[in-house]
C-alpha cells in the first residue's frame, strides 16, 4: 500500500486489531508525531484552522433535536450542501451521518428549485430521505468516560471526499464530533487533516477508513493543540 514505508506500527501485542475491541489508555502512548513522517508545519495547520473558521461562517443549522441534526454549508466551489446526523435506532452508542448536495434534492425530484430557500421544507425532505443518502458512515462511542473514546467509520464515498482535503470537510467533521468528543468542533479539523494526508496508506480494502480517538487524548487538545488518534492501523499525533 502506498505510504506504508513512512508509517510506524505499534509494537507487537499493543496494537488494536479491531476499532471496537480491546481499547485502553496505554495504547495511545505509542502515538507517533505526524511531523516525523510527512513535513506538515505549524504554519500549515494554522492556515488550515483559519480556513475552517472562515468556512464555518457559511453554515446554517436547519434542524436540531436530541436525535437528529441538519446543517447547510457552502462547499469550496460555492455550491450548497448539507450534513445530517441521526441516532441509530438499534445501537444507542451510534450516530449515523450523511452528506447531501443541494443539486441531489432537485435531481431526485424531492423538492422544487423554488423551495430551496425554505429551510424548514429542505430539512423535512432531507430528514425523510436520509437513509437514501446514507453511504454507511457512522460515529460510535465506546468504553467509559476515562478509558473510552469515539470510533468513526467513513464509507468509501465519504472517505474519498474527505481525502480531497476540502476545508468544508474539516467543518463538517467538527459538527459530527461536537458533543460526542470533548473539543470535537476543533478536533474535527485535525481529523480531516489526518485523513487527507494518510487516506491512501491507511484506508481499508474497500476504500473506507476508520479513525479512533480516546477521550483522554481529546482532553489534551487545549494544552498542546494536538491530538493523538488512530487512523487506519497506526497512531498519529496531529
N, CA, C and O of each residue as an XYZ file, in Angstrom:
952
protein
N       0.848     -1.198      0.000
C       0.000      0.000      0.000
C       0.874      1.235      0.000
O       1.943      1.241      0.609
N       0.431      2.278     -0.675
C       1.248      3.473     -0.776
C       1.450      4.112      0.586
O       0.530      4.166      1.402
N       2.656      4.593      0.822
C       2.962      5.297      2.056
C       3.313      4.391      3.209
O       3.650      4.878      4.288
N       3.246      3.083      3.015
C       3.489      2.157      4.120
C       4.874      2.337      4.712
O       5.070      2.139      5.911
N       5.838      2.713      3.880
C       7.190      2.849      4.379
C       7.376      3.994      5.342
O       8.341      4.010      6.106
N       6.464      4.961      5.322
C       6.606      6.114      6.198
C       5.842      5.943      7.498
O       5.821      6.853      8.326
N       5.204      4.774      7.691
C       4.387      4.564      8.864
C       5.088      3.631      9.832
O       5.834      2.738      9.430
N       4.834      3.853     11.131
C       5.483      3.046     12.152
C       4.427      2.297     12.950
O       3.704      2.923     13.724
N       4.308      0.975     12.793
C       3.303      0.210     13.524
C       3.623      0.138     15.000
O       4.775      0.287     15.406
N       2.588     -0.094     15.809
C       2.777     -0.263     17.238
C       3.542     -1.560     17.497
O       3.498     -2.476     16.675
N       4.242     -1.647     18.629
C       4.942     -2.889     18.969
C       3.951     -4.042     19.040
O       2.791     -3.847     19.404
N       4.403     -5.229     18.696
C       3.537     -6.393     18.670
C       2.866     -6.601     20.021
O       3.498     -6.544     21.075
N       1.545     -6.848     19.946
C       0.798     -7.108     21.172
C       0.164     -5.879     21.762
O      -0.634     -5.983     22.694
N       0.509     -4.674     21.224
C      -0.041     -3.476     21.828
C      -0.991     -2.754     20.888
O      -1.631     -1.778     21.280
N      -1.087     -3.217     19.674
C      -1.975     -2.561     18.724
C      -3.417     -2.965     18.959
O      -3.703     -3.857     19.757
N      -4.333     -2.292     18.249
C      -5.745     -2.600     18.343
C      -6.144     -3.305     17.066
O      -6.128     -2.695     15.997
N      -6.498     -4.558     17.149
C      -6.861     -5.295     15.936
C      -8.207     -4.851     15.399
O      -8.416     -4.823     14.186
N      -9.115     -4.506     16.287
C     -10.452     -4.091     15.871
C     -10.747     -2.759     16.529
O     -10.476     -2.603     17.719
N     -11.300     -1.773     15.794
C     -11.550     -0.460     16.369
C     -12.581     -0.474     17.476
O     -12.706      0.511     18.204
N     -13.329     -1.566     17.630
C     -14.360     -1.606     18.652
C     -14.007     -2.539     19.802
O     -14.837     -2.787     20.676
N     -12.765     -3.065     19.808
C     -12.370     -4.020     20.838
C     -11.029     -3.652     21.457
O     -10.195     -2.996     20.832
N     -10.839     -4.090     22.703
C      -9.540     -4.039     23.395
C      -8.913     -2.659     23.437
O      -7.713     -2.521     23.203
N      -9.712     -1.620     23.734
C      -9.133     -0.284     23.819
C      -8.840      0.045     25.280
O      -9.642     -0.287     26.152
N      -7.739      0.674     25.559
C      -7.452      1.160     26.898
C      -6.425      2.275     26.796
O      -5.823      2.477     25.742
N      -6.225      3.000     27.896
C      -5.394      4.198     27.861
C      -3.957      3.950     27.440
O      -3.341      4.826     26.834
N      -3.398      2.767     27.747
C      -1.986      2.533     27.446
C      -1.702      2.567     25.955
O      -0.549      2.738     25.557
N      -2.722      2.408     25.120
C      -2.487      2.297     23.690
C      -1.961      3.581     23.071
O      -1.119      3.544     22.173
N      -2.457      4.723     23.550
C      -2.085      5.945     22.862
C      -0.695      6.450     23.240
O      -0.241      7.447     22.679
N      -0.007      5.791     24.175
C       1.352      6.228     24.489
C       2.282      5.916     23.325
O       3.379      6.468     23.240
N       1.849      5.039     22.431
C       2.658      4.688     21.272
C       2.388      5.595     20.080
O       2.929      5.379     18.996
N       1.554      6.605     20.279
C       1.234      7.501     19.167
C       2.506      8.139     18.632
O       3.413      8.480     19.392
N       2.559      8.295     17.325
C       3.734      8.890     16.705
C       3.420     10.287     16.224
O       2.275     10.595     15.892
N       4.424     11.126     16.186
C       4.230     12.502     15.751
C       4.166     12.546     14.236
O       5.038     12.014     13.550
N       3.130     13.184     13.725
C       2.937     13.246     12.281
C       4.104     13.946     11.591
O       4.398     13.663     10.430
N       4.774     14.862     12.301
C       5.878     15.606     11.694
C       7.074     14.708     11.389
O       7.938     15.075     10.592
N       7.131     13.531     12.020
C       8.229     12.605     11.754
C       8.043     11.849     10.445
O       8.972     11.203      9.960
N       6.851     11.929      9.877
C       6.549     11.151      8.683
C       6.369     12.010      7.438
O       6.927     11.716      6.381
N       5.598     13.054      7.573
C       5.345     13.942      6.446
C       5.513     15.374      6.933
O       4.943     15.732      7.964
N       6.275     16.207      6.227
C       6.543     17.568      6.680
C       5.308     18.463      6.660
O       4.973     19.045      5.628
N       4.635     18.570      7.803
C       3.483     19.455      7.949
C       3.839     20.474      9.021
O       3.998     20.121     10.189
N       3.963     21.712      8.635
C       4.416     22.741      9.565
C       3.268     23.288     10.405
O       2.095     23.132     10.068
N       3.640     23.932     11.507
C       2.646     24.586     12.348
C       1.929     25.672     11.557
O       0.748     25.939     11.783
N       2.644     26.294     10.632
C       2.046     27.342      9.808
C       0.958     26.762      8.907
O      -0.082     27.387      8.699
N       1.205     25.560      8.370
C       0.201     24.896      7.536
C      -1.063     24.606      8.342
O      -2.179     24.815      7.868
N      -0.866     24.120      9.571
C      -2.003     23.828     10.427
C      -2.755     25.100     10.788
O      -3.985     25.107     10.844
N      -2.016     26.172     11.033
C      -2.638     27.448     11.379
C      -3.496     27.952     10.232
O      -4.620     28.410     10.438
N      -2.955     27.865      9.016
C      -3.709     28.312      7.842
C      -4.965     27.466      7.647
O      -6.024     27.973      7.279
N      -4.823     26.161      7.904
C      -5.970     25.268      7.753
C      -7.070     25.633      8.745
O      -8.250     25.636      8.396
N      -6.679     25.941      9.988
C      -7.650     26.303     11.009
C      -8.321     27.631     10.681
O      -9.510     27.810     10.943
N      -7.562     28.559     10.109
C      -8.133     29.848      9.713
C      -9.157     29.658      8.605
O     -10.198     30.314      8.587
N      -8.848     28.748      7.678
C      -9.780     28.458      6.589
C     -11.052     27.829      7.135
O     -12.152     28.120      6.665
N     -10.895     26.977      8.118
C     -12.052     26.340      8.748
C     -12.939     27.389      9.402
O     -14.164     27.347      9.279
N     -12.303     28.337     10.103
C     -13.050     29.402     10.763
C     -13.844     30.219      9.752
O     -14.992     30.589     10.000
N     -13.225     30.493      8.620
C     -13.892     31.257      7.565
C     -15.060     30.471      6.973
O     -16.136     31.022      6.739
N     -14.838     29.192      6.738
C     -15.868     28.346      6.142
C     -17.059     28.169      7.076
O     -18.203     28.110      6.625
N     -16.791     28.086      8.378
C     -17.860     27.854      9.346
C     -18.868     28.998      9.387
O     -19.998     28.816      9.840
N     -18.464     30.165      8.918
C     -19.376     31.313      8.898
C     -20.513     31.109      7.907
O     -21.549     31.768      8.003
N     -20.324     30.200      6.955
C     -21.345     29.950      5.939
C     -22.249     28.775      6.296
O     -22.986     28.277      5.444
N     -22.196     28.330      7.548
C     -23.042     27.226      7.992
C     -24.355     27.750      8.548
O     -24.424     28.867      9.061
N     -25.393     26.936      8.443
C     -26.700     27.302      8.975
C     -27.391     26.047      9.493
O     -27.597     25.094      8.740
N     -27.746     26.042     10.762
C     -28.433     24.891     11.347
C     -29.901     24.932     10.932
O     -30.629     25.855     11.295
N     -30.330     23.928     10.168
C     -31.710     23.871      9.692
C     -32.625     23.155     10.682
O     -33.809     23.472     10.795
N     -32.058     22.189     11.391
C     -32.856     21.426     12.352
C     -31.931     20.817     13.391
O     -30.847     20.335     13.060
N     -32.358     20.839     14.646
C     -31.554     20.218     15.703
C     -32.460     19.720     16.812
O     -33.152     20.505     17.461
N     -32.453     18.425     17.025
C     -33.199     17.796     18.103
C     -32.255     16.846     18.832
O     -31.075     16.762     18.493
N     -32.762     16.140     19.819
C     -31.930     15.183     20.552
C     -31.474     14.031     19.665
O     -30.442     13.414     19.928
N     -32.237     13.740     18.616
C     -31.939     12.575     17.781
C     -31.471     12.907     16.372
O     -31.047     12.014     15.638
N     -31.540     14.171     15.983
C     -31.210     14.500     14.594
C     -30.713     15.942     14.461
O     -31.184     16.847     15.149
N     -29.752     16.127     13.559
C     -29.239     17.472     13.294
C     -28.965     17.614     11.799
O     -28.365     16.735     11.181
N     -29.412     18.734     11.226
C     -29.197     19.010      9.807
C     -28.586     20.398      9.673
O     -29.121     21.374     10.198
N     -27.469     20.478      8.972
C     -26.757     21.748      8.801
C     -26.476     21.975      7.317
O     -26.062     21.058      6.608
N     -26.702     23.199      6.858
C     -26.352     23.542      5.478
C     -25.004     24.247      5.488
O     -24.646     24.884      6.479
N     -24.255     24.141      4.402
C     -22.951     24.789      4.315
C     -22.608     25.057      2.857
O     -23.179     24.458      1.946
N     -21.675     25.956      2.661
C     -21.227     26.280      1.306
C     -19.926     25.537      1.038
O     -18.962     25.672      1.792
N     -19.900     24.757     -0.028
C     -18.717     23.989     -0.397
C     -17.649     24.898     -0.995
O     -17.899     26.068     -1.282
N     -16.461     24.341     -1.175
C     -15.353     25.133     -1.707
C     -15.659     25.710     -3.079
O     -15.127     26.758     -3.445
N     -16.516     25.033     -3.845
C     -16.845     25.521     -5.188
C     -18.011     26.504     -5.182
O     -18.442     26.969     -6.237
N     -18.522     26.821     -3.989
C     -19.597     27.793     -3.872
C     -20.992     27.190     -3.846
O     -21.956     27.893     -3.543
N     -21.120     25.908     -4.154
C     -22.434     25.267     -4.144
C     -22.862     24.943     -2.709
O     -22.037     24.911     -1.796
N     -24.158     24.705     -2.527
C     -24.699     24.421     -1.206
C     -24.848     22.913     -1.001
O     -25.227     22.182     -1.916
N     -24.546     22.468      0.202
C     -24.709     21.059      0.557
C     -25.158     20.982      2.013
O     -25.249     21.997      2.704
N     -25.431     19.780      2.457
C     -25.940     19.583      3.813
C     -25.279     18.361      4.447
O     -24.831     17.445      3.757
N     -25.230     18.372      5.768
C     -24.813     17.180      6.508
C     -25.928     16.876      7.494
O     -26.425     17.769      8.181
N     -26.311     15.621      7.556
C     -27.335     15.198      8.505
C     -26.763     14.087      9.374
O     -26.140     13.153      8.870
N     -26.973     14.192     10.661
C     -26.557     13.138     11.593
C     -27.777     12.744     12.412
O     -28.594     13.590     12.775
N     -27.892     11.458     12.696
C     -29.057     10.993     13.439
C     -28.721      9.764     14.268
O     -27.843      8.975     13.916
N     -29.437      9.618     15.376
C     -29.217      8.498     16.287
C     -29.654      7.198     15.631
O     -30.724      7.123     15.026
N     -28.814      6.171     15.756
C     -29.149      4.858     15.214
C     -30.249      4.230     16.072
O     -30.170      4.248     17.300
N     -31.262      3.684     15.429
C     -32.403      3.130     16.160
C     -32.056      1.858     16.931
O     -32.671      1.567     17.957
N     -31.076      1.102     16.442
C     -30.749     -0.176     17.065
C     -29.562     -0.112     18.017
O     -29.451     -0.932     18.928
N     -28.672      0.861     17.811
C     -27.470      0.964     18.636
C     -27.423      2.342     19.298
O     -27.144      3.330     18.618
N     -27.688      2.436     20.602
C     -27.723      3.732     21.290
C     -26.377      4.448     21.330
O     -26.324      5.646     21.608
N     -25.292      3.730     21.055
C     -23.965      4.345     21.074
C     -23.535      4.856     19.702
O     -22.444      5.405     19.553
N     -24.391      4.676     18.707
C     -24.004      5.009     17.334
C     -24.819      6.172     16.768
O     -26.027      6.273     16.983
N     -24.119      7.049     16.037
C     -24.756      8.143     15.304
C     -24.369      8.013     13.841
O     -23.183      8.023     13.512
N     -25.342      7.893     12.969
C     -25.083      7.808     11.535
C     -25.003      9.215     10.946
O     -25.597     10.146     11.488
N     -24.284      9.373      9.855
C     -24.248     10.686      9.208
C     -24.083     10.544      7.703
O     -23.541      9.558      7.204
N     -24.569     11.565      6.996
C     -24.517     11.558      5.533
C     -24.350     12.978      5.017
O     -24.777     13.937      5.659
N     -23.728     13.103      3.855
C     -23.554     14.384      3.183
C     -24.479     14.420      1.968
O     -24.589     13.437      1.236
N     -25.141     15.554      1.759
C     -26.113     15.678      0.673
C     -25.865     16.963     -0.109
O     -25.806     18.043      0.478
N     -25.722     16.858     -1.413
C     -25.603     18.046     -2.258
C     -26.993     18.587     -2.546
O     -27.940     17.826     -2.747
N     -27.106     19.913     -2.566
C     -28.396     20.536     -2.864
C     -28.921     20.092     -4.228
O     -30.122     19.895     -4.413
N     -28.007     19.939     -5.170
C     -28.402     19.531     -6.519
C     -29.072     18.154     -6.528
O     -29.914     17.871     -7.380
N     -28.685     17.292     -5.561
C     -29.290     15.959     -5.482
C     -30.768     16.042     -5.126
O     -31.581     15.264     -5.625
N     -31.106     16.987     -4.264
C     -32.502     17.131     -3.850
C     -33.391     17.452     -5.039
O     -34.518     16.967     -5.142
N     -32.861     18.282     -5.941
C     -33.629     18.687     -7.119
C     -33.636     17.587     -8.174
O     -34.679     17.278     -8.751
N     -32.459     16.995     -8.424
C     -32.364     15.963     -9.466
C     -33.203     14.733     -9.137
O     -33.714     14.061    -10.033
N     -33.341     14.442     -7.836
C     -34.165     13.307     -7.423
C     -35.626     13.695     -7.238
O     -36.458     12.892     -6.815
N     -35.913     14.963     -7.572
C     -37.281     15.496     -7.514
C     -37.889     15.389     -6.117
O     -39.081     15.129     -5.953
N     -37.032     15.597     -5.117
C     -37.510     15.581     -3.741
C     -38.042     16.940     -3.324
O     -38.834     17.059     -2.390
N     -37.585     17.971     -4.043
C     -38.019     19.329     -3.752
C     -37.831     20.172     -5.006
O     -36.963     19.885     -5.830
N     -38.639     21.203     -5.147
C     -38.526     22.070     -6.321
C     -37.451     23.120     -6.087
O     -37.129     23.447     -4.944
N     -36.906     23.640     -7.162
C     -35.882     24.685     -7.054
C     -36.423     25.889     -6.300
O     -35.697     26.532     -5.541
N     -37.689     26.190     -6.509
C     -38.314     27.347     -5.865
C     -38.392     27.198     -4.348
O     -38.483     28.195     -3.631
N     -38.358     25.964     -3.856
C     -38.499     25.726     -2.413
C     -37.167     25.594     -1.680
O     -37.142     25.378     -0.468
N     -36.066     25.723     -2.409
C     -34.756     25.539     -1.782
C     -34.435     26.600     -0.737
O     -33.608     26.371      0.146
N     -35.076     27.747     -0.830
C     -34.832     28.813      0.150
C     -35.667     28.639      1.412
O     -35.510     29.392      2.374
N     -36.546     27.656      1.408
C     -37.376     27.367      2.575
C     -36.640     26.340      3.440
O     -36.705     25.139      3.177
N     -35.950     26.814      4.460
C     -35.122     25.940      5.303
C     -35.920     24.811      5.935
O     -35.444     23.680      6.027
N     -37.130     25.121      6.367
C     -37.964     24.111      7.004
C     -38.341     23.008      6.020
O     -38.334     21.827      6.370
N     -38.670     23.397      4.789
C     -39.041     22.413      3.767
C     -37.849     21.534      3.403
O     -37.989     20.322      3.235
N     -36.677     22.153      3.282
C     -35.463     21.409      2.948
C     -35.138     20.407      4.055
O     -34.817     19.251      3.778
N     -35.221     20.854      5.305
C     -34.923     19.978      6.436
C     -35.886     18.794      6.484
O     -35.482     17.667      6.768
N     -37.153     19.058      6.205
C     -38.161     17.992      6.219
C     -37.861     16.939      5.158
O     -37.972     15.739      5.411
N     -37.482     17.398      3.973
C     -37.178     16.492      2.863
C     -35.946     15.645      3.176
O     -35.958     14.429      2.985
N     -34.890     16.289      3.653
C     -33.652     15.567      3.961
C     -33.880     14.550      5.072
O     -33.382     13.426      5.004
N     -34.629     14.944      6.088
C     -34.909     14.047      7.203
C     -35.662     12.805      6.730
O     -35.357     11.688      7.148
N     -36.639     13.005      5.863
C     -37.452     11.888      5.384
C     -36.669     10.941      4.478
O     -36.933      9.739      4.444
N     -35.696     11.500      3.738
C     -34.960     10.693      2.751
C     -33.537     10.359      3.185
O     -32.737      9.910      2.364
N     -33.207     10.567      4.450
C     -31.815     10.439      4.896
C     -31.190      9.078      4.606
O     -30.011      8.995      4.263
N     -31.968      8.023      4.743
C     -31.425      6.680      4.515
C     -30.976      6.503      3.067
O     -30.020      5.777      2.794
N     -31.665      7.165      2.142
C     -31.299      7.041      0.726
C     -29.981      7.746      0.421
O     -29.316      7.428     -0.565
N     -29.607      8.704      1.268
C     -28.348      9.427      1.069
C     -27.192      8.804      1.856
O     -26.028      9.128      1.624
N     -27.524      7.915      2.781
C     -26.520      7.352      3.684
C     -25.654      6.322      2.971
O     -26.158      5.404      2.325
N     -24.334      6.492      3.102
C     -23.380      5.568      2.482
C     -22.780      4.584      3.480
O     -21.926      3.773      3.123
N     -23.230      4.658      4.733
C     -22.731      3.727      5.743
C     -21.768      4.335      6.746
O     -21.177      3.606      7.543
N     -21.593      5.654      6.730
C     -20.679      6.305      7.679
C     -21.360      6.476      9.039
O     -22.561      6.735      9.117
N     -20.575      6.325     10.103
C     -21.143      6.482     11.436
C     -20.062      6.815     12.458
O     -18.871      6.612     12.218
N     -20.505      7.329     13.598
C     -19.639      7.572     14.754
C     -20.184      6.726     15.887
O     -21.393      6.682     16.114
N     -19.289      6.054     16.598
C     -19.714      5.195     17.696
C     -18.843      5.436     18.919
O     -17.616      5.472     18.816
N     -19.469      5.600     20.066
C     -18.720      5.772     21.310
C     -18.472      4.397     21.923
O     -19.236      3.459     21.696
N     -17.397      4.288     22.703
C     -17.072      3.010     23.343
C     -16.453      3.265     24.712
O     -15.911      4.340     24.968
N     -16.538      2.270     25.585
C     -15.891      2.346     26.890
C     -16.512      3.347     27.844
O     -17.632      3.816     27.641
N     -15.759      3.665     28.891
C     -16.214      4.601     29.918
C     -15.659      5.993     29.648
O     -14.945      6.213     28.670
N     -15.999      6.934     30.533
C     -15.534      8.310     30.367
C     -14.021      8.419     30.516
O     -13.418      9.369     30.018
N     -13.403      7.457     31.198
C     -11.952      7.513     31.413
C     -11.163      6.622     30.459
O     -10.041      6.960     30.083
N     -11.731      5.499     30.068
C     -10.990      4.575     29.202
C     -11.570      4.467     27.797
O     -11.039      3.738     26.959
N     -12.652      5.188     27.538
C     -13.318      5.082     26.243
C     -12.922      6.157     25.253
O     -11.897      6.823     25.401
N     -13.761      6.312     24.240
C     -13.497      7.297     23.202
C     -14.502      7.168     22.078
O     -15.596      6.637     22.272
N     -14.134      7.653     20.902
C     -15.020      7.549     19.749
C     -14.312      6.828     18.604
O     -13.102      6.959     18.417
N     -15.079      6.083     17.862
C     -14.605      5.415     16.648
C     -15.476      5.941     15.511
O     -16.703      5.911     15.604
N     -14.849      6.420     14.441
C     -15.582      6.945     13.294
C     -15.273      6.088     12.080
O     -14.111      5.866     11.741
N     -16.313      5.614     11.437
C     -16.152      4.838     10.203
C     -16.660      5.679      9.039
O     -17.819      6.094      9.023
N     -15.785      5.927      8.064
C     -16.163      6.670      6.864
C     -16.289      5.692      5.702
O     -15.361      4.932      5.426
N     -17.414      5.707      5.031
C     -17.611      4.841      3.869
C     -16.625      5.226      2.778
O     -15.972      6.266      2.861
N     -16.519      4.389      1.762
C     -15.589      4.664      0.665
C     -15.887      6.007      0.005
O     -14.971      6.788     -0.252
N     -17.153      6.279     -0.270
C     -17.524      7.529     -0.937
C     -17.189      8.734     -0.079
O     -16.608      9.706     -0.563
N     -17.557      8.671      1.201
C     -17.283      9.787      2.105
C     -15.791      9.915      2.382
O     -15.270     11.026      2.486
N     -15.103      8.782      2.502
C     -13.666      8.809      2.748
C     -12.902      9.447      1.608
O     -11.980     10.229      1.835
N     -13.278      9.120      0.391
C     -12.621      9.702     -0.785
C     -12.842     11.203     -0.843
O     -11.941     11.961     -1.200
N     -14.054     11.626     -0.486
C     -14.345     13.064     -0.487
C     -13.493     13.782      0.562
O     -12.923     14.838      0.285
N     -13.407     13.214      1.753
C     -12.600     13.810      2.813
C     -11.126     13.836      2.431
O     -10.401     14.766      2.784
N     -10.688     12.807      1.705
C      -9.286     12.732      1.298
C      -8.909     13.861      0.360
O      -7.727     14.156      0.181
N      -9.908     14.496     -0.242
C      -9.641     15.623     -1.129
C      -9.127     16.845     -0.397
O      -8.619     17.779     -1.017
N      -9.259     16.842      0.932
C      -8.705     17.930      1.726
C      -9.491     19.218      1.698
O      -8.939     20.278      1.995
N     -10.770     19.159      1.349
C     -11.585     20.371      1.299
C     -11.727     20.985      2.689
O     -11.851     20.269      3.683
N     -11.707     22.319      2.748
C     -11.855     22.999      4.036
C     -13.206     22.674      4.657
O     -13.330     22.593      5.879
N     -14.211     22.490      3.820
C     -15.530     22.165      4.347
C     -15.532     20.822      5.069
O     -16.335     20.616      5.979
N     -14.650     19.911      4.680
C     -14.579     18.606      5.335
C     -14.243     18.779      6.811
O     -14.807     18.093      7.663
N     -13.331     19.687      7.111
C     -12.932     19.931      8.493
C     -14.098     20.474      9.305
O     -14.298     20.089     10.457
N     -14.861     21.365      8.700
C     -16.012     21.950      9.388
C     -17.065     20.886      9.676
O     -17.627     20.837     10.770
N     -17.326     20.041      8.694
C     -18.343     19.008      8.849
C     -17.955     17.991      9.910
O     -18.806     17.531     10.671
N     -16.676     17.636      9.964
C     -16.230     16.703     10.998
C     -16.352     17.346     12.372
O     -16.616     16.664     13.363
N     -16.161     18.652     12.428
C     -16.353     19.367     13.678
C     -17.797     19.281     14.146
O     -18.066     19.136     15.338
N     -18.727     19.372     13.195
C     -20.151     19.261     13.512
C     -20.465     17.870     14.049
O     -21.185     17.724     15.036
N     -19.923     16.862     13.398
C     -20.195     15.476     13.774
C     -19.576     15.119     15.128
O     -20.171     14.381     15.914
N     -18.377     15.649     15.392
C     -17.670     15.314     16.635
C     -18.097     16.180     17.813
O     -17.868     15.814     18.966
N     -18.713     17.321     17.535
C     -19.133     18.231     18.597
C     -20.224     17.565     19.441
O     -21.319     17.295     18.948
N     -19.925     17.308     20.689
C     -20.875     16.612     21.553
C     -20.332     15.263     21.974
O     -20.083     15.057     23.162
N     -20.136     14.327     21.039
C     -19.607     13.011     21.416
C     -18.168     13.051     21.921
O     -17.759     12.189     22.698
N     -17.388     14.062     21.477
C     -15.971     14.122     21.837
C     -15.641     15.487     22.430
O     -16.043     16.504     21.865
N     -14.918     15.543     23.559
C     -14.509     16.832     24.111
C     -13.729     17.641     23.075
O     -12.820     17.122     22.427
N     -14.089     18.909     22.927
C     -13.441     19.811     21.966
C     -13.550     19.284     20.528
O     -12.710     19.572     19.676
N     -14.600     18.513     20.290
C     -14.785     17.891     18.985
C     -14.900     18.866     17.836
O     -14.469     18.563     16.724
N     -15.485     20.052     18.086
C     -15.640     21.013     16.999
C     -14.290     21.462     16.462
O     -14.147     21.703     15.263
N     -13.294     21.578     17.345
C     -11.948     21.973     16.912
C     -11.144     20.772     16.413
O     -10.391     20.884     15.445
N     -11.303     19.641     17.064
C     -10.550     18.439     16.696
C     -10.950     17.931     15.314
O     -10.165     17.250     14.653
N     -12.149     18.252     14.879
C     -12.602     17.839     13.557
C     -11.644     18.263     12.461
O     -11.440     17.532     11.491
N     -11.053     19.449     12.613
C     -10.103     19.939     11.610
C      -8.855     19.064     11.569
O      -8.299     18.824     10.497
N      -8.409     18.584     12.736
C      -7.224     17.728     12.787
C      -7.509     16.363     12.168
O      -6.657     15.784     11.494
N      -8.715     15.859     12.407
C      -9.098     14.574     11.814
C      -9.125     14.688     10.293
O      -8.629     13.812      9.585
N      -9.711     15.780      9.801
C      -9.774     15.994      8.352
C      -8.376     16.081      7.760
O      -8.111     15.535      6.689
N      -7.481     16.773      8.466
C      -6.099     16.913      8.014
C      -5.424     15.545      7.951
O      -4.705     15.236      7.001
N      -5.668     14.731      8.980
C      -5.061     13.402      9.028
C      -5.562     12.487      7.922
O      -4.779     11.760      7.311
N      -6.862     12.522      7.665
C      -7.425     11.677      6.606
C      -6.905     12.112      5.243
O      -6.563     11.277      4.405
N      -6.848     13.424      5.026
C      -6.351     13.927      3.742
C      -4.906     13.499      3.511
O      -4.500     13.259      2.374
N      -4.130     13.403      4.590
C      -2.716     13.051      4.480
C      -2.482     11.547      4.344
O      -1.650     11.117      3.545
N      -3.215     10.746      5.121
C      -2.916      9.317      5.205
C      -3.973      8.396      4.598
O      -3.897      7.179      4.766
N      -4.934      8.948      3.911
C      -6.014      8.109      3.378
C      -5.502      6.944      2.538
O      -5.902      5.801      2.756
N      -4.628      7.224      1.587
C      -4.192      6.178      0.664
C      -3.324      5.122      1.340
O      -3.219      4.001      0.841
N      -2.711      5.458      2.453
C      -1.898      4.477      3.174
C      -2.715      3.683      4.180
O      -2.400      2.529      4.473
N      -3.774      4.305      4.712
C      -4.491      3.698      5.829
C      -5.926      3.261      5.526
O      -6.591      2.719      6.409
N      -6.416      3.476      4.321
C      -7.792      3.080      4.013
C      -7.916      1.556      3.964
O      -6.931      0.853      3.737
N      -9.122      1.059      4.179
C      -9.390     -0.373      4.142
C      -9.433     -0.870      2.698
O      -9.371     -0.074      1.761
N      -9.539     -2.171      2.523
C      -9.531     -2.751      1.178
C     -10.703     -2.275      0.325
O     -10.626     -2.290     -0.904
N     -11.798     -1.849      0.981
C     -12.959     -1.358      0.234
C     -12.957      0.165      0.112
O     -13.951      0.767     -0.294
N     -11.812      0.788      0.474
C     -11.612      2.241      0.406
C     -12.331      3.018      1.506
O     -12.324      4.249      1.492
N     -12.949      2.324      2.454
C     -13.468      3.013      3.631
C     -12.281      3.267      4.557
O     -11.188      2.757      4.310
N     -12.482      4.046      5.615
C     -11.382      4.314      6.543
C     -11.944      4.524      7.945
O     -13.048      5.043      8.108
N     -11.173      4.115      8.960
C     -11.605      4.213     10.350
C     -10.652      5.088     11.156
O      -9.436      5.056     10.967
N     -11.239      5.871     12.061
C     -10.461      6.739     12.949
C     -10.956      6.535     14.378
O     -12.163      6.514     14.620
N     -10.034      6.383     15.320
C     -10.394      6.239     16.731
C      -9.654      7.284     17.561
O      -8.464      7.522     17.358
N     -10.375      7.908     18.499
C      -9.785      8.930     19.369
C     -10.236      8.686     20.806
O     -11.425      8.818     21.093
N      -9.334      8.338     21.714
C      -9.689      8.180     23.126
C     -10.077      9.533     23.727
O      -9.526     10.565     23.344
N     -11.024      9.528     24.666
C     -11.418     10.766     25.339
C     -10.213     11.429     26.002
O     -10.059     12.649     25.952
N      -9.358     10.610     26.624
C      -8.188     11.143     27.327
C      -7.289     11.937     26.383
O      -6.712     12.949     26.779
N      -7.171     11.485     25.149
C      -6.349     12.196     24.168
C      -6.989     13.519     23.780
O      -6.306     14.534     23.642
N      -8.308     13.500     23.604
C      -9.022     14.719     23.223
C      -8.870     15.797     24.289
O      -8.798     16.984     23.968
N      -8.822     15.395     25.543
C      -8.696     16.352     26.644
C      -7.337     17.036     26.673
O      -7.165     18.042     27.362
N      -6.368     16.501     25.932
C      -5.048     17.125     25.856
C      -5.013     18.274     24.851
O      -4.060     19.053     24.824
N      -6.049     18.376     24.029
C      -6.043     19.378     22.955
C      -5.848     20.814     23.453
O      -5.038     21.534     22.871
N      -6.550     21.266     24.500
C      -6.361     22.651     24.958
C      -4.941     22.934     25.446
O      -4.479     24.074     25.403
N      -4.250     21.889     25.911
C      -2.903     22.060     26.451
C      -1.828     22.050     25.372
O      -0.833     22.767     25.474
N      -2.030     21.236     24.339
C      -0.981     21.047     23.326
C      -1.351     21.536     21.930
O      -0.476     21.829     21.115
N      -2.651     21.623     21.661
C      -3.080     21.987     20.310
C      -3.002     20.815     19.354
O      -3.228     20.974     18.154
N      -2.682     19.631     19.876
C      -2.559     18.422     19.058
C      -3.340     17.279     19.707
O      -3.653     17.320     20.897
N      -3.647     16.268     18.909
C      -4.368     15.100     19.416
C      -3.787     13.832     18.801
O      -3.534     13.779     17.597
N      -3.578     12.812     19.628
C      -3.136     11.511     19.133
C      -4.366     10.698     18.759
O      -5.282     10.542     19.566
N      -4.385     10.188     17.548
C      -5.534      9.424     17.068
C      -5.071      8.246     16.229
O      -3.975      8.263     15.667
N      -5.904      7.233     16.148
C      -5.592      6.079     15.321
C      -6.299      6.245     13.977
O      -7.527      6.314     13.916
N      -5.519      6.308     12.910
C      -6.060      6.400     11.555
C      -5.706      5.095     10.859
O      -4.530      4.793     10.661
N      -6.711      4.328     10.490
C      -6.435      3.018      9.908
C      -5.799      2.109     10.939
O      -6.410      1.812     11.966
N      -4.579      1.664     10.679
C      -3.901      0.713     11.564
C      -2.825      1.332     12.443
O      -2.195      0.626     13.231
N      -2.600      2.648     12.323
C      -1.493      3.270     13.045
C      -1.931      4.526     13.800
O      -2.953      5.139     13.493
N      -1.124      4.883     14.794
C      -1.392      6.062     15.614
C      -0.573      7.248     15.123
O       0.576      7.099     14.707
N      -1.189      8.434     15.180
C      -0.516      9.672     14.782
C      -0.875     10.779     15.761
O      -1.978     10.807     16.308
N       0.058     11.682     15.975
C      -0.238     12.897     16.723
C      -0.307     14.028     15.713
O       0.670     14.322     15.025
N      -1.450     14.649     15.633
C      -1.666     15.704     14.634
C      -1.965     17.016     15.343
O      -2.179     18.037     14.689
